[in-house]
């Protein structure tokens, strides 16, 4: 039985499957499209909200260093993703990579994990987008009924019509084609980056050098409930984490990692890329470098505009401009946040449908969902199904408590991909690799350790919810996936 659970799907077979007419996605994306996708999904509320939160509670002005630390962790994973995406240019990202290196059961586990990660991510971001839009509407004198603005505090019931509508509109765009999605994303990302640059350039004129002193505030014992630091860290390593100080930078890095979630979604579009061997590494690494640079610049500016201890948590950038006597910029920032979240939702939904499509094509989910649209060449069936489900989820649920599941799911995928690079280098050294992760196995091992460290900094409740989802996944695999596996049926059909 163990041999069937860990049977691997040859890279050549994965690539051959993409050439079947009814299961083939249209190749239309360039390196620029992929970079835009990456920037579009990474830059979201993180740059507008988390900067102030971690500066005030964990790191002070040294939050810029925390962004660099988090960027390095993502960069290590990005090097591994780049090798896999250029070697196995097939939809599915970490799921497909795992199938080629670790085996069917690990592939199923990571695919199941990604379905949850992208679904919750899309719903959470849609709810956040709805909040920004309602705020802008309120400023214009237009007010939605409470029953259509999310959960009503008085009755405990309500439907967030804006969040649901956003998901449904983006679903239609994804069904109509990847190139249309790329064009919409390019326009929105251009607006979003322009707003971020306005913040950086305008804010630079209001920086006061004294606000940077001390750059690394003196370490303080954590106030209970003020940080996401997990008791697992204290249990396993025997130290009490601190806010501020040098260790406060690493605590802050665990928090701002949320702001980087999404760059791995670029890898899910490998099959729809014109020249994946060349363009996937450029798209993955390029988008991560651009976003890290913008994050560091924004954090330096905002902590220079206002003393870190006085920054607000809800809207630090907007309030920093208000504190300097320039409230007009607050409206610009809110507009940029609302526009920016549109692309985050679009690309997370894109990532989920591609993973679902790849699992369906392999028979681990019903093959009904792996048929592409005859005209648009998109996986329209899973796109419509998942779009409707997520729209309902976003409409009825705030999901604030489940948002951290997105983070643990991403880090788990990082660990699996890094291990997969080492294993595939050993089992298939003959494969042509357009991009090679440097210093294997050192870089992948470092990526695993860094990702596990950030996972340990998450609350125990997040680990419990993650475990429950994984148990459900095991049940689905053994009840349906294992017996319907296309690879398994091909092996059974071989003559003895």
C-alpha positions in Angstrom: 0.0 0.0 0.0 2.8 2.4 0.9 4.2 2.1 -2.6 0.9 3.3 -4.1 0.7 6.2 -1.7 4.1 7.5 -2.7 4.0 6.8 -6.4 5.4 9.7 -8.3 4.1 11.1 -11.6 6.9 11.5 -14.1 7.7 15.1 -15.3 7.4 13.9 -18.9 3.9 12.6 -18.2 2.8 15.8 -16.5 3.9 17.8 -19.5 2.3 15.3 -21.9 -1.0 15.7 -20.1 -1.1 19.4 -20.9 -1.2 18.6 -24.6 -4.5 16.9 -24.5 -6.9 19.2 -26.4 -9.8 19.1 -24.0 -7.5 19.5 -21.0 -5.0 22.1 -22.5 -4.8 25.6 -21.2 -4.0 28.5 -23.6 -0.4 29.8 -23.4 -0.6 33.6 -23.4 1.5 35.0 -20.6 4.8 36.7 -20.7 7.5 37.5 -18.1 5.9 41.0 -17.7 2.5 39.5 -17.1 3.8 37.1 -14.5 5.7 40.0 -12.7 2.5 42.1 -12.7 0.6 39.1 -11.3 3.1 38.7 -8.5 3.1 42.4 -7.6 -0.7 42.5 -7.9 -1.2 39.7 -5.4 1.6 40.6 -2.9 0.8 44.3 -2.4 -2.4 44.4 -0.5 -3.5 45.6 2.9 -0.2 44.5 4.4 1.6 47.6 3.1 -1.2 49.9 4.3 -1.9 48.3 7.7 0.8 45.9 9.0 3.6 48.5 8.8 2.2 50.6 11.6 1.1 47.6 13.7 4.5 46.0 13.9 6.3 49.3 14.3 4.2 50.2 17.3 4.0 46.8 19.0 7.2 44.8 18.0 10.0 46.6 16.3 9.8 50.4 16.2 11.6 52.0 13.2 13.5 48.7 12.7 10.4 47.3 11.1 12.2 47.9 7.8 14.7 45.2 8.9 11.7 42.9 9.6 10.5 43.3 6.1 13.9 42.4 4.8 14.0 39.3 7.0 10.6 38.2 5.8 11.6 39.0 2.2 14.7 36.8 2.6 12.6 33.8 3.9 10.3 34.3 0.8 13.4 34.7 -1.4 14.8 31.3 -0.3 11.4 29.7 -1.2 11.2 31.6 -4.4 14.5 30.1 -5.6 13.1 26.7 -5.1 9.8 27.6 -6.8 11.7 29.1 -9.7 13.5 25.8 -10.4 10.4 23.7 -10.2 8.2 26.1 -12.3 10.8 26.1 -15.1 11.4 22.4 -14.9 7.8 21.3 -14.6 5.8 24.0 -16.4 2.4 22.6 -15.4 -0.6 24.1 -13.6 -0.9 23.3 -9.9 2.3 24.9 -8.4 3.4 23.1 -5.2 0.8 20.3 -5.8 2.3 19.4 -9.2 5.9 19.8 -7.9 5.1 17.4 -5.0 3.6 14.8 -7.3 6.8 14.7 -9.3 9.1 14.4 -6.3 7.4 13.3 -3.1 4.6 11.1 -4.3 0.8 11.0 -4.7 -0.3 11.3 -1.0 2.1 14.2 -0.2 0.9 15.9 -3.5 -2.8 15.4 -2.4 -2.0 16.9 1.1 -0.3 20.0 -0.4 -3.1 20.4 -3.0 -5.8 20.2 -0.3 -3.8 22.7 1.7 -3.6 25.1 -1.2 -7.3 24.9 -1.9 -8.0 26.0 1.6 -5.2 28.7 1.5 -6.4 30.4 -1.7 -10.1 30.1 -0.9 -9.8 31.7 2.6 -7.4 34.2 1.2 -9.8 35.3 -1.5 -12.7 35.5 0.9 -10.8 37.4 3.6 -9.4 39.9 1.1 -12.9 40.4 -0.5 -14.3 41.3 2.9 -11.4 43.7 3.5 -12.0 45.3 0.0 -15.7 45.7 0.9 -14.8 47.6 4.0 -12.6 50.1 2.1 -15.3 50.6 -0.5 -18.0 51.2 2.1 -15.8 53.7 3.8 -15.3 55.6 0.5 -19.1 55.4 -0.2 -19.8 56.8 3.3 -17.4 59.7 2.6 -19.4 60.4 -0.5 -22.7 60.3 1.4 -23.9 56.9 0.1 -24.7 54.4 2.8 -25.5 50.7 2.3 -28.1 49.0 4.5 -26.6 47.3 7.5 -28.1 44.0 6.4 -26.1 44.2 3.1 -22.8 45.3 4.8 -21.8 42.1 6.5 -22.7 40.6 9.8 -25.0 42.9 11.8 -23.7 43.3 15.3 -27.3 43.5 16.7 -28.8 40.5 15.0 -25.6 38.5 14.2 -26.9 38.1 10.6 -26.2 39.9 7.4 -24.8 39.5 3.9 -21.8 41.4 2.6 -23.1 42.2 -0.9 -20.0 44.1 -2.1 -17.6 41.2 -1.2 -19.8 38.6 -2.9 -20.2 40.8 -6.0 -16.5 41.4 -6.3 -15.8 37.6 -6.3 -18.5 36.9 -8.9 -17.2 39.7 -11.2 -13.6 38.4 -11.0 -14.9 34.8 -11.6 -16.4 36.0 -14.9 -13.1 37.7 -15.9 -11.2 34.5 -15.2 -13.6 32.4 -17.3 -13.2 34.8 -20.2 -9.5 34.3 -20.5 -6.0 34.7 -18.9 -5.0 37.5 -21.2 -8.0 39.6 -20.2 -7.2 38.8 -16.6 -3.6 40.0 -17.2 -4.8 43.2 -18.8 -7.2 44.0 -16.0 -4.5 43.2 -13.5 -1.9 45.4 -15.3 -4.2 48.5 -15.1 -5.1 48.0 -11.5 -1.5 47.2 -10.4 -0.3 50.4 -12.2 -2.8 52.4 -10.1 -1.8 50.6 -6.9 1.9 51.1 -7.4 1.4 54.7 -8.3 -0.4 55.3 -5.0 2.4 53.5 -3.1 5.0 55.7 -4.9 3.0 58.8 -4.0 3.1 57.7 -0.3 6.8 57.2 -0.5 7.7 60.4 -2.4 5.3 62.7 -0.6 6.0 61.2 2.8 9.7 61.7 2.4 9.2 65.5 2.6 7.6 65.1 6.1 10.3 62.8 7.7 11.8 63.9 10.9 15.2 62.4 11.8 14.4 62.3 15.6 11.5 59.9 15.0 14.1 57.2 14.1 15.7 57.4 17.6 16.2 54.7 18.8 16.1 52.7 15.6 16.0 49.5 17.5 14.2 50.2 20.8 15.2 48.5 24.0 13.8 45.0 24.4 10.7 44.6 26.5 8.9 41.5 27.8 5.9 40.8 25.6 2.5 41.9 26.9 0.1 39.0 26.9 -2.0 39.1 23.7 0.0 41.8 22.1 1.8 39.5 19.7 1.1 36.5 17.6 4.1 34.7 19.1 3.2 31.1 19.8 3.6 29.2 23.0 5.2 26.5 20.8 8.3 28.7 20.6 8.6 28.8 24.4 7.8 25.1 24.8 10.4 23.9 22.2 13.2 26.5 22.6 12.8 27.5 26.2 12.9 31.3 25.9 10.4 34.1 26.5 10.0 36.2 23.3 10.3 39.9 23.5 8.9 43.0 21.8 11.5 45.4 20.4 15.2 44.7 20.7 16.9 42.5 18.1 14.5 39.6 18.8 11.6 41.9 18.3 12.7 42.3 14.7 12.2 38.5 14.2 8.9 38.6 16.0 7.9 41.4 13.6 9.0 39.4 10.7 6.6 36.6 11.7 3.8 39.2 11.5 4.8 41.1 8.3 5.1 37.7 6.5 1.4 38.1 5.9 2.2 41.0 3.6 4.3 38.7 1.3 1.7 35.9 0.9 0.8 35.3 -2.7 4.1 35.3 -4.7 3.8 31.5 -5.0 0.6 32.0 -6.9 2.6 33.0 -9.9 3.8 29.4 -10.2 0.3 28.2 -10.7 0.2 29.9 -14.1 3.3 28.1 -15.5 1.2 26.1 -18.0 -0.3 29.3 -19.4 3.1 30.9 -19.9 4.6 31.2 -23.4 8.1 30.5 -22.4 8.0 29.1 -18.8 11.6 28.0 -18.7 12.7 31.6 -19.1 9.8 33.6 -17.8 8.7 31.8 -14.6 11.9 32.5 -12.7 11.9 36.2 -13.9 8.2 36.6 -12.8 8.6 35.0 -9.4 11.9 36.6 -8.3 11.2 39.9 -10.0 7.9 40.5 -8.3 9.3 39.5 -4.9 12.2 41.9 -5.3 10.0 44.8 -6.4 7.6 44.3 -3.5 10.3 43.9 -0.8 11.8 47.2 -2.0 8.5 49.0 -1.8 7.7 47.6 1.6 11.1 48.7 3.1 10.7 52.2 1.6 7.1 52.6 2.9 8.2 51.4 6.4 11.1 53.8 6.5 8.9 56.8 5.5 6.0 56.1 7.8 8.2 55.6 10.9 10.0 58.8 10.0 6.8 60.8 9.6 5.5 59.9 13.0 7.0 58.5 16.2 6.5 54.7 16.2 4.8 54.8 19.6 2.2 57.2 18.2 1.3 55.3 15.0 -2.2 54.0 14.7 -2.9 50.3 14.1 -5.9 50.5 11.9 -4.7 53.0 9.3 -1.1 54.0 10.1 -0.2 55.5 6.7 -3.3 57.6 6.4 -3.1 58.8 10.0 0.6 59.6 9.7 -0.3 62.1 6.9 -3.2 63.5 9.0 -0.7 64.0 11.9 1.5 66.1 9.6 -1.4 68.2 8.5 -2.1 66.6 5.1 -5.4 64.7 5.4 -5.9 64.7 1.6 -3.4 61.9 1.2 -5.5 59.7 3.5 -8.2 59.5 0.9 -5.6 58.6 -1.8 -4.3 55.8 0.4 -7.8 54.4 1.0 -8.5 54.5 -2.7 -5.2 52.7 -3.4 -6.0 50.0 -0.8 -9.4 49.4 -2.3 -8.1 49.2 -5.8 -5.1 47.1 -4.8 -7.2 44.4 -3.1 -9.1 43.8 -6.4 -6.0 42.2 -7.9 -5.2 40.3 -4.8 -8.6 38.6 -5.0 -8.3 38.0 -8.7 -5.0 36.3 -8.5 -5.7 34.2 -5.4 -8.9 32.9 -7.1 -6.8 32.2 -10.2 -4.3 30.2 -8.1 -7.0 28.1 -6.5 -8.8 27.2 -9.7 -5.5 26.1 -11.3 -4.6 23.8 -8.4 -8.2 22.4 -8.4 -7.9 21.9 -12.2 -4.6 20.1 -11.9 -5.9 17.7 -9.2 -9.0 17.0 -11.3 -6.9 16.2 -14.4 -5.0 13.7 -12.3 -8.2 12.0 -11.2 -7.8 12.9 -7.5 -10.9 15.1 -7.9 -13.7 14.4 -10.4 -12.4 14.6 -14.0 -15.6 16.7 -14.8 -13.7 19.7 -13.6 -10.7 19.3 -15.9 -12.5 20.1 -19.1 -11.5 23.5 -20.5 -13.8 25.9 -22.3 -13.9 25.2 -26.0 -13.5 28.9 -26.9 -11.7 30.6 -24.0 -9.4 27.6 -23.1 -9.9 28.2 -19.4 -10.9 25.8 -16.7 -14.4 27.3 -16.5 -16.1 24.6 -14.5 -14.0 24.8 -11.3 -13.7 28.5 -11.7 -17.5 29.0 -11.7 -18.0 26.4 -8.8 -15.3 27.9 -6.6 -16.2 31.4 -7.4 -19.8 30.9 -6.3 -18.7 29.1 -3.1 -16.2 31.8 -2.2 -18.7 34.6 -3.0 -21.2 33.0 -0.5 -18.4 32.5 2.0 -17.3 36.1 1.7 -20.8 37.3 1.9 -21.8 35.5 5.2 -18.5 35.3 7.1 -16.0 37.8 8.3 -13.3 35.1 8.5 -11.0 37.2 10.6 -10.2 34.3 12.9 -9.4 32.0 10.0 -7.1 34.4 8.2 -4.0 33.0 9.8 -4.8 29.6 8.1 -3.7 31.3 4.9 -0.3 32.0 6.4 0.3 28.5 7.8 -0.8 27.0 4.5 1.6 29.1 2.5 4.5 28.2 4.8 3.7 24.5 4.7 3.8 24.7 0.8 7.2 26.4 1.1 8.5 23.5 3.2 7.2 20.9 0.7 8.6 22.6 -2.4 12.0 23.1 -0.8 12.2 19.4 0.1 11.0 18.5 -3.4 13.9 20.3 -5.0 16.4 18.2 -3.1 14.6 14.9 -3.8 14.1 15.6 -7.5 17.8 16.6 -7.9 18.6 13.1 -6.5 16.0 11.0 -8.3 16.0 12.8 -11.7 19.4 14.5 -12.2 19.0 14.1 -15.9 16.1 16.5 -16.2 16.8 19.7 -18.1 16.6 22.6 -15.7 16.4 26.1 -17.2 16.8 27.6 -13.7 18.8 25.9 -10.9 18.4 26.7 -7.2 21.9 27.7 -6.1 23.8 25.8 -3.4 21.6 22.7 -3.2 20.9 21.3 -0.6 22.0 24.2 1.5 19.5 26.8 0.2 16.5 24.4 0.3 17.3 23.3 3.8 17.7 26.9 5.0 14.3 27.6 3.4 12.7 24.7 5.3 14.1 25.9 8.6 13.1 29.5 8.1 9.6 28.5 7.1 9.2 26.2 10.0 10.4 28.9 12.4 7.7 31.3 11.2 5.1 28.5 11.4 6.1 27.9 15.1 5.4 31.6 15.7 1.7 31.1 14.8 -0.9 30.6 17.5 -1.8 27.0 18.7 -5.4 27.6 17.5 -4.2 28.0 14.0 -2.3 24.7 14.1 -5.4 23.0 15.5 -7.7 24.3 12.7 -5.0 23.4 10.1 -4.9 19.8 11.5 -8.7 19.5 11.3 -8.6 20.5 7.6 -5.8 18.0 6.9 -7.8 15.2 8.6 -10.7 15.9 6.3 -8.3 15.9 3.4 -7.0 12.4 4.3 -10.6 11.1 4.5 -11.5 12.5 1.0 -8.3 11.0 -0.5 -8.9 7.5 0.9 -12.6 7.6 0.1 -12.3 9.0 -3.4 -8.9 10.2 -4.7 -6.8 7.0 -4.2 -9.3 4.8 -6.1 -9.8 7.3 -8.9 -6.2 8.3 -9.4 -5.4 8.4 -13.1 -1.8 7.4 -12.4 -3.0 4.4 -10.3 -5.3 3.3 -13.1 -2.5 3.6 -15.7 -0.3 1.4 -13.5 -3.1 -1.2 -13.1 -3.6 -1.3 -16.8 0.1 -2.1 -17.5 0.7 -5.8 -18.5 2.6 -7.8 -16.0 
